[in-house]
Amino acid sequence: MLAGSAFLWLLSVGSAAMAATQAGKATSTAATAHRLHRPAAGGQAAHAHPARSQSTATPHSAPETLKVSVSRIRSHGAVQAVTRQQMDHFVEGTSPNQVLAMTTPGVSFASDDAFGLDTVANTLYIRGFSRNQVGASLDGIPMGEQGFGNINGLTVDEAVIQENLSGMTVSQGAGAVDTPSAQNLGGALTYTTSDPLSKAGGRVGQTFGSYNAFRTFGRVDSGVLNSTGTKFYASYARTDQDLWKGFGYQLEQQANFKLVQPVGDRGKITAIFDYSNFEQYNYMGLTKGLWETQGRNTTFLKPNYALAKEYAYYAQNGGVPANLQGILTNDEIGDYAYDGTQTQRNYLSAVTADFQLFPNVTSKTVAYAHVSSGDYSGTNPYLVSPTSGVDMAMETGHMSTQRIGFTQSFDIKVHDNDIQTGIWYENVDYSYPMRLYEDGVDQAHNSVGDFRASQASTWYSDAFNTNTFQFYLQDTYHIIPGMTINAGFRSLLQTTHGGTKMDDTAGLADWNTYYSHPANGSMTAANAFLPHFNWDYHFKQNHEVYFDIAENMRAYDYSTQQSSGTVWGGLGSASNPAQTVFNENKKTLRPERTWNYVVGYRYNSKMLTASVDFYHTDYYNRLATVTSGPTTNQYSEVANVGRESMNGADVLAAVRPVKGLEITNSFSWNDATYEGSINGTSLKGRHQVFYPKFMYKANLSYTWRRAMFNFNATYTGGRPLTYLNDQYIPAYWTSNLNGSYNFGKVGFARNIKATFGITNLFNKNYIGGVYGAASLKGDDNPILYVAAPREFFGSVSAQF
């Protein structure tokens, strides 16, 4: 009804405006099947090195492709921008989210590989909100959650080759009502790709680096092909690198295609097709104790198969090897496994139509489809291969996702008003069969292939179908020159049906299977009025002040039945079935909501850019997976653990004392504290897990003629590891150094450029990414990923 009324109103306004003119004048925990399941106390299973009894769950001459329109990619209000030129200061192929964090206050990114491409270990936070709690879009295409597993979206690293990005922005305030997202509680990421060049040509690049890193990039631009202006580009990138510890490699292949077809002077049609195939061996998640006692190189046991079998025996029968007694617990022995891998394949296509319907009315339509599949494998030391009798087996989740949807927006200019309205609809179909493959007496099953159905036994199978609808309406009123006020709202409705479709735990007793938490049902998140207000004033040429206020809602997460942290996953126990817990939860649970407030000031001149932001967030209906029931019958459930309050500030100063030199310093403070409780244990005053209270960033960039030099350093404060804050992830410093020289034109090639980079310059041993459930207290869950050591990279690129 809202959409229909708005559309009729839009037509009437558009017609009236046309007549007047003629008369006068835009983050769940995902399934991690390759991480291991362990049966918990009382026969209860937990996910992925599962939560124990007190666990909770909680991105010179510049080539034409690098030119960026200032009107499209710039900082304004509560929005911070990262340009193509800034991305070029880092090693080719570096994750855009890693670049964002190094250059933007309030953003934290960490991983376990130098490029930042490991989707499991990546940790991205924007002012306390994780990668699964912010909105994301690519050229107007909804990208869903930016977490692992592609449940309902696609990470930017898998969607687009880094060199094809023209820029990105992050709304660190309350986001925007036109962001097509059902999970953003605070902030939004907007990625923009470059258009095809008007002149035919291309670009090639080759990178070499530590641990046999080898990255190849190529792009061909057609130039304008005919009188109508048709042009396109096609590009390919291949990134291959050995793991810096343990056995295995990480291989990413991507292809991007983009076509632009102008339609006279009325608009254009754009078509894109993106493909990616990420195949990689994973690094093992560690407890803090494993990292401290066994060192930074601790990881999966492959290729030592005999040791893997020995550790699996202890995991199932108790005790620890003699040489580790008093050092590691039996739980930590069970955290070891032979290996873990993942393969993710994605096909994303979209058609965008931008048209000027009337002199004062523009329309943008985006129709998109996304198909994703994956194989997430891991050796499970708590299962048994029935034929060989080996105390472990390989489990593989064969994920499949199909997304289809569209967005439609209108921009209407009437006098001093800029009115925007639009809708978004999306359907997601997700399936996840978990299959078991036997490990042999002398070797394990191949974990990156050979997934023949005849060799497998299906443990369980899950399926979900989600329908999302969003409508928004907003008006930006230009009060006086330089001053605007924006008011609007969005309506969001999402319904998810699904859960367990088949469970054969009992029939696979000879595999030593355990309770797998089967649950099925529907959940709906709805809110008809989520308001957003923004005031922005540019005065005396260089000054800007602004405030931003919004209410946001996050729809319910879904994932596999053994995954913790979702309404459907990891619930109950053998004596208190998951379905019973789900049915009870459905009566009381409400979607998570936030109210976000931001006030800020920015100064921008030729020699100085300075900004300061103060923000406050009230968090309602915070959901977490908690352990309930008496000690003799404990089970998991999703519960509202109360409110959270967050206060923070970001301060930035960038000085340009001489031509080509820029020195940037920023400081961030965040005090996010819980106000509720878990199972009667008060969390009041405890700081939010996994997010630092303090961050400091320094960046020095100098360009002299054809040479460029860049040095950046980041300090990340200690991060609470548990809800009671009795364990912390230690603070750390990390630095990167990059330099390049452009040789200009040589023969038919131009912009021949050589680049050299060093990541983790001082070889610091620190915890980077964090993925998984936080414990209430104690160092219990293996969710920590050690950052990559110092690595060296060199590359050569050219245009033609």
N, C-alpha and C positions, 0 to 999 in steps of 0.2 A: 504493500500500500504506500509506504514511504517513497519507494522508487518510482511507482506509477505517478503519484502526485507530483513528485519533483520533475519528472519528465514532461508532464503536461504543463507544469509551470514554466519549465525551461523553454518549451516551444512558444508559449504565449509571450514570454519576455523577449525571446529571440525575434519573433515576428514584429513585436512592437519596436524593438531596437532597430530592426531592419527598416521599418517604415520611417522611423525618426532619422535614420542615417540617410535614406533616400531623399527625405524632405530637406534636411539641412546638411547634413554631413555624410602541477606524484609522499630458535632454541631452543628435552625429555631424555629424557634419558633414552637414547636409542638402543636397539638391540645390539649386543656385542657377543655374538655366538662364538667368535673365535677365542673369547676369554672364557675361562672355565667355570663350570658349575660344581659346587660342592654341596653335599647334603648337610643341612644345618641340624642343630640340636632338635631332637624329637622328630626326626625324619623330614624336617622342613628343608627345602632346597632354596638356595639363594643364587643370585645371578652373578656370573662373571667374577670369579673369586668372591663368592657371595658375601653379603653382609652377615655378620655374626649376630648374636642375640641382641646387641644394642646398636644396630646400624640404622642409619637414616639416609635417604637419597635426596637427595636434593633435586672464529677471521684479518759559442762558436756557431756553426750552422746546424740547426736542428732539422731532423727529418720531418716531412709533412705530417707523418702519422703521430708526431709528438705534440703538434700544436693543439692547444686547448682553448676553447671559447671561454673568455672570462665570465661571460654572462651565465654559462652553464655550470662551471666548476669554480666556485669561490666560497669563501667563508662569509657567513652573514647570520646575524642573530645567534641562535643556539646551534647553528650548523657549522661544522668544521670541514674544510676541504683538503684533499690531497691531490695534487696535480700530477700529470704525466712526468713533468720535469723532476719532481720529488722522487717518484718511483725509479727514475733512471739513475739515482744516486746509490742504488743498491744492486746486489748481484742479480743478473738476469734470471728471471723465473722465480724470484722470492715471492712468497705469498703476499698478495695485496694487504691482507689483514695484519701481517707482520710489519709491513711498511707503515701502515696506519698507526699501529701502536708505538713505533719508534718516533713518530713525528707529531703525535696528537696527545695532549694531556687528557687524563681520565680514562685512557684506553690501555688495557693490559693484554698482552698476547705472549704465549709461551708454547713451546713444542719440544720434541725430542730429536728433530732433524734440522739441518741448517737452512733448508729452503722453507720450512714450516708447512709442509704438505701432508704430514701424517694426520689424517682426519680423526684418528682415535685419540691421539695425545694432545691435539691442539686445544688450548684454553684461551678463549677470548672473552674479556669482560669490558663493558662500557659503563662506567660509573656504577659498578656493583651488579649490573645485569649481565647474565651469561649469554653465550652465543645462541642459546635456545630461547632467550627471552627478549630478543631484539628483532625488529622487522628487517627484511632484506629484499631488494629488487635489483634486477639487471635490465637496463633499458626498458623499465616498466613491467618486466616479467616477474611475477611473484616468485621468490626463491625459497620460501618456507624457512624452516629451522636450519641454522648453519652448523648443526652438529653432525656426528657420525651416523651413518646408516641410511641416509636419504629416505627417512620415513615419509615426509611430506614436502620435500624440497631438494635443493641442490646447493652445495657449497660453491663459492665463487671460484675456488681453485680447480674444481672439476668442470665448471661451466664455461670458463673462458681462459684463453692463453694470456698470461700477464701482459705481454707486449701489446696486446690488442685493446687494453683498457686505456681510455683517454683520461680518466680520473674517477674519483670516488668521494662521497661525502658521508659524514656521520652526524646525525641529529642526536646530540648528547642530552637533549632536554626531554621533552615529552613525546617525541616522534611527530608524526603528522597524520591527520585524519585520512589523507588520500593514500597512505601506505597500505598496499594489499597484503595484510598479515593478520593471522589469527593468534599470534603468540607474543607480539611485542608489548612488554610491560613498561618499557622505557627506552626510547631511542630507536633509530632506524638507520640501516646502511643502504646507500644508493650507489650502484656501480654503473658507469657509462662506458660503452665501447666506442672506439673510433669508427668513423665512416670510411668507406672505400675512397682512395685518392682519385682525383679528377685526371691525373696523368698516369699512364701505364708505367709500371715498374715493379719493384719488389725489394725484399730485405731478407738477408740471411744472417744467422748468428751461430757461433759455436763456442760452448763453454766447457772447460776442463777443470777438475778440482780434486780435492782429497777423496780418499776411499773410492777411487775409480769413477768419480763423477763425470758424466758425459751428457751434455744437453745440447740438442740441435733444434734450431728454430728457423722456419722459412715462411715467407708470406709473398704472395703475388697479387698485385692490384691490376685490374683490367683497364683502368682509366675509363673515360666516357666513351661508350661504344656506339652511340647513335644520336640522332637529333633530339630524342626525348630525354637524354641524359642518363641512360642506364649505366650502372657501374657496379662492380662487385670486387670482393677480395676473397681469397682462400688461403688458409695458413695451417701449418702443422708444427707441433712441438713434441719432442721426445726427451724425457728426463730419466736418466738411469744412474743409480748410485748404490754401492754396497752399503750395508749397515755398518755403522761405525763400531758396533760391538756385536759379537755373536755371528750366527750364520744367516745369510740371506741377502736380499737386495730390495730396492724400491724402484719400480718402473712405472712411469706415467706417460701415456700417449694421449695427445689431444689434437683435434682438428676443428677449426672454426671457419664458417662461411657466412658472408653477409652480402646482401644485394640491396641496392637502393634504386628505386624507380620513381623519378619525379612525375607528377601528374599535372602538367601545365604549370600554372602559377598558383594552383589551388592547394597543393600539398604533395605528399609522397607516400609511397608504400615501401616498407622495409621488410625483408625476409631474412631470417637467420637459421642456421643449422649448426649445432655444436655437438661434438662427440668426444667422449673421454673414456679411457680404460686405465684404471689404476690397479696395479698388481704389486703387492708388497708383503714381505715378511715383517712381522711386528716386533717391537721391543716389548719386553715384559713389564707389566705394572709392578711396582715395588711398595712394600711398607717402608716407613721411615727407618725401622730397624734393619731391614735388609740392605738399604742404601748405606747406612752408617757402618754396619759390620762387614758387609761383603763387598762394598765399593761400587763405584760408578759403572763398572763393566758388568755388573750382575744382570743376567738376562736369561732367555730360554736355554735349555740344555742341548739342543741340537748342535752338532751331530753326535753327541755322546748318548747313544741309545741305551746302553747298559745302565748308565747313571740315572737316566730318566725312569727306567723300570724300577730301579732301587728306590728312588724317591717316591714313586707311586705306591710301592709296597708300604712304606712308612706312612704315607698319607691315609691309606685305608686301614692300616692295622695299629697305628699309634707309634709314638716314639720318634726319635731323630737319629741320624747316623752318628756313630761314636765321635767323629771329629767335630761335630757341631753341637754336641750336648752342652747346655748352658749358654749357647750363643743364639740359636734359633729355636723357635717354638715349632710344634708339630703343624700348626696352622701355616706357618711360613714355609715349611717343607712342602706342604700341599699347594702353596702358591707357585712353586716351580712347575714347569711343564716342558714337554719336548719342544714344541713350537706353536706359533699362532700366526695366521695369515689372513689376508683379505684381498678380494678382487671386486672392483666396482666398475660397472659399465653403464654409461649414460648417453642418451640421445635426447637432445632438447631442440625443438623447432618452434618458431613463432613467426607470425605475420603481423606487422604493425601498420596501421593506416592513420596518417596525420593529415587532416584536412581543415581548411578554413571554410566553414559552411556559409557564414555571412561575414560582413566586414568586422563584426564584433563578436563572432562566435566561432570557436575552434573546437574540433573533435579529435579525440585520439582513441583508437580501438586496438587492443592487443589480444590476439587469439594464440594460445600456446598449447603445446603438448609435450610431455616429458615421460620417457620410458627409462626405467632404471632396473638393473638386476645386480645381484652380488652373491658371492660365496664367502662366508665368514667362518673360518675353520680354526680349530684348536684341539690339541690333545688334552683329554680330560682324565686326570689321574684318579678320579673317583669312580670311573666305570671299569668294566672288564670286557675284553674281547672274548666272546664265548668259545670260539673255535680254537684259538691259540692259547687261551688261558692267561694272556698278558694282562697285568693290572692297570690297563689304561686303554682308551679307544679314542678315535677321532670323531668329533661332532662337528657338523657343518650346517649352518643355516643358509638356505638358498632363498634370499630375499628377492622379491619382485614388486615394483611399484609402477603404476600408471597414473599420471596426472593429466588432466585436461581442464581448460578453463579459459576465461576471457575477462578483460577489464574494458570498461567503456567510460570515458570521462569527457566532460564539456567545460570549456572556459568561456565565460560570458563577461564582456566588458560593458558596463553601463555607467556613464558619467565617471564618478570617482570610485566606483566599485569594481572589483575583480571577483566575480562569482564563479566558483568551481563546484561541480557535482559529478558523481559517477557511481558505478556499481562494480562489483567483482564477484564472480562465481567460479567455484572450483570443485571438481570431484576427484577424489583420490581413492584408488583401489590398491590395497597392500596385502601381500600374502607372504608367509614365512613358514615353510616346512623345515623342521629340524630333523636331520638324518644322521644316523650313526654308521661309521665305517670301521671295520676291524683293523687293529694294528697286529702285525705279525710277530713271530718269535724273534726274528733277527732285524726287522726294520718296520718303521711306521708306514702307514698309508700316506701317499702323496697328498700334501695339504694345499697345493695350488692347482690341482687338476685331477683328472681321472675320477670324476664324480658320476660314475655310472649307477643308474637306479638299481640295476641288478645286484650291485655290491652293497646296497644300503638297506637299513631298516629305519623306517620313519618313527621317530619317538613321539612327536606331536606336530600339529600343523595349525597355524593361526591365520586369520584373515580379518581385515578391517575395511570398511567403506565409509568415507567421510564426505559430507557435503558442506560447503562453506559459502555463505552469502554475506556481502558487506555493501552498505550504501553510505555515502558521505555527502555532506553539503557544507560549504564554507564561503565566507565573504571577506575579502581583504579591502578595507576602506582606506583610501588615501586622505587623511585628515588635512594635512598641510604638506608642502614640499618636504620630503625626507621622513615624514611620519606616517606610519600605517598601523592599523589595528586589524587583527584577524580574529574572527569568531566562527566556529563551526562545530560539527559533531559527526560521529559515524555510528552506524548501527551494525552490529555483528551477530550472526547466528551460525553456529556450527554444530552439526549432529554427527556422531560417529557410532556406527553399528559394528559389532564384531567381537573377536576374542578367539577362544579355542574352538576349532572345528573338528579336531580329532586328537585323541590322546591315548597312546598305547603303552603307558608306563607299566601296567600290570602284565601285558603280553611280552614285554622285553625284560622280564625279571632276570634272565640269564646274563643280561648286560649289566646287572647291578644298578638298574635305574632306580630313581628315588622320586619322591613327590614333586610334581612339575607344575603345580599351581594352575590348573585349568579353570578359566572363568570366561563367561560370555554375556554380552548385554549391550545396551546402548546408553550413551551419555550425551546431553545437550548443554551447550554454553550459549547464553543469549543475553544481549543487553541492547536495548533500543536507543539509548542516548549516552554516548561517551563523548563529552564535550572537550573542546580545545580552544584556548585563548592565547593570543600572542600580540604583543605591542613592541614596535621597533621604531627607533628615532635616530636618524643620521643628522648631525648638526655640526656646524662650523667646519665642514668639509672632511675632517679626519676623525670625528668622534661618532660613536654609536652606543646607545643604551637599549636594553630590551628586557622583557620578561616573558615567560612561557609557562602556561598552566594547562594540564590535561589529565583526564581520567582514562586509564587503559584497562583492558581485560584480556586475559590469556585463556584460550580454550584448553580443554583437557588433553594431556599427552596420551599417546598409545604406543605400545611396542609389544614385544613377545611376552608370553605368559610367564617366563622365568626372569624377565627384566624387572629390576626394582625401580621405584620412582614414578610409576604410572598408575592410573586408576585401575587398569586391567592386570598389571604385572606383579609377580612375586608375592601374591596374597596368600594368607592362610597357611594351614598345615594339614597333615594327613588326618588329624583328629578334629580340625576345624576347617572344613573345605573352603577353597578360594571363592567358590561361587556364593557361598553363604556370606562371606566377608564383603564381596562385591555388592550383593543385594542390600546389605545394611549400609554400606558406604553411600550408595546411590540416594538414600533417603536424606542424608545430612550434608553431603559435600556441595560446595559452591565454587565457581571458578575464581581463580586468583585475580585480584584487582590492585591497581596502584593509583594514587594521586601524585603527580610530579609537578614540582615548582622550581623554576629557574629564573634568576635575575643576573644580568651580566652587563659588562662594559667592554668596548673594544676601541683601540686607537690605532689608526693605520696611516703611515706616512712613508715617504721614500726611505728614510733612515731607521724608522722604528715601527714595529707592530707589537702591540701589547693588549692583553685581554685578561679579564678576571671574571669568573663565574662562581656564583653561590647557588647551591641546589638543595632541595629537600624532597624526600619521598616518603609517603605513607603507604605501607604494604598491607593489604588485607587478605584474609583467607589463605595464608601461606600453606601449601600442601606439601606433605612429606610422607615417605614410607616409614612407619614406626613399628616397633615390636610391642605387641599387646598381650594381655592374658597373664595368668599366674605362671610361675616358673615351671610348673609341671605340665603346662599346656600353652606354650608361647606360640604366637602366630603373627604374621605381618598384615598390616592394613594401611591404607592411605588415610591420613587424618589431617584436619585443619589444626596446625600447631600455633595459630595465633598471628599476631601482627609483627611487623618489622618497621623500624624507623631509621631513615638514612639522612644524614647531613654531610655535605661535602663542599669542596672548593677546588677550582683549578685556576692556576695563575701562569701566564705565559708572557715572555718577552723575547722578541727577535730583533737584534740590532744589526744594521748594515752600515758600518763605519766608513768603508771604502768600497768602490765598485767591485762587484764579484764576491765579496765576503759577507757571509751571514752567520751570526752566532745566536743560537736559540737556546733558551733555558725555560723549563716548565716545572712546576711543582703541583702535586695533587694530594689532597687530603680527603679521606672518606671515613666517616664514622657510622657504619651500618650495624645496628644492634637489634637483637630479637627482643620481643616483649611477651612472648607466650611461653609454653612449656611443652615437653615431650614426656608422656607417661608419668605425669605428676612431677617431673624434674623441671624446675624453673630455668628458663634460658634468659631471663631478663638481664639486660646489660651485656650479654655475650656478643662478640663481634661476628659478623657474617663469615661463614666458612669460605675458604679458598680465595678471598679477595684481600689485597693489602690495604693497610690503613694509610700508608705513605708511598708515593712514587716521585722520583725526580728524573728528568730527562734533559740531556745536553746534546746539542748537535752543532757541529761546525762544518760549514760548507764554503768552499772557495773555488771560484772559476776564474781562470786567467787565460785569455785567448782561447786556445783549443783544449786546455787541460782543466780537469775537474778533480777536486779532492773533497772527501767527506769523512768525518769522524763523528760517531754518535755513541753515547753512553747512557745506560739506564740503570737506576737503582729501584729495586722492587722490595718493599718492606716485607716483614714476616707475614705469612698467611695462616690463619687458624686452620688446623687440620681436622678438628673435632668441634661439635656443637658447644661443648663446655669449655672450649679453648684451653684444654690442658696440654695439648700438643700443637706445635707450630711448625710450618714449613719455613726453614730459615730464610732470612733476607739474602739478597745477592745483588752483585753488580755484573753487568755484561756490556760488552763494547764491540763495535764493528768498525772496520776501516775499509774504505773504497776509494779508488782512483781511476781515472780514465783519460785518454788522449785521443782526440779526433784528428786524423791525418788529412781530412778533407777529401778531395777528388784525386784518384789515381786511375788513369785510363778510363774505362767505361764506368767504374764504380765510384761512388761518392759516399761521403760520411763514413769512411773507413775508421772504425773506432776500436781501440784496445782498452780493455777494462781489467782491473785487478782488485780482488776483494778478500778480506779476512773476516770471518765470523768468529764470535767469542774470542776476541783478540788476546785476552790475557788467560785463556784456557781455564775458566772458572768451572768448578764442579758444583752444580746446583740443580735443584729440582725445577723443571720447566713446566710441562703440562700436567694437569690433574684431571682424571676422568673416572667417575664412579661415585659410589655412595660414601658420604662422610659418616663416621661413627659418632655416637653420642660422646664417648670419651675413649682414651687409649689409642695406641698405634695399632689398629686392627685390620684395616682394609688395604689391599695392594693396589692403590690408585695413583701412585706417583710415578712420573716418567722423567728420567734424568736428561737434561739438555745435552745437545751434541757438544763435543770438545772443540777446540780451535780447528778450523778448516780453512783451506786456501782455495781460491777460485780465480781463473783467468779466462777471458773471453775475447773473441774478435767478431765484429759485425760490420756489415756494409749494406748500402743501398745501391740499387741500379735502376 
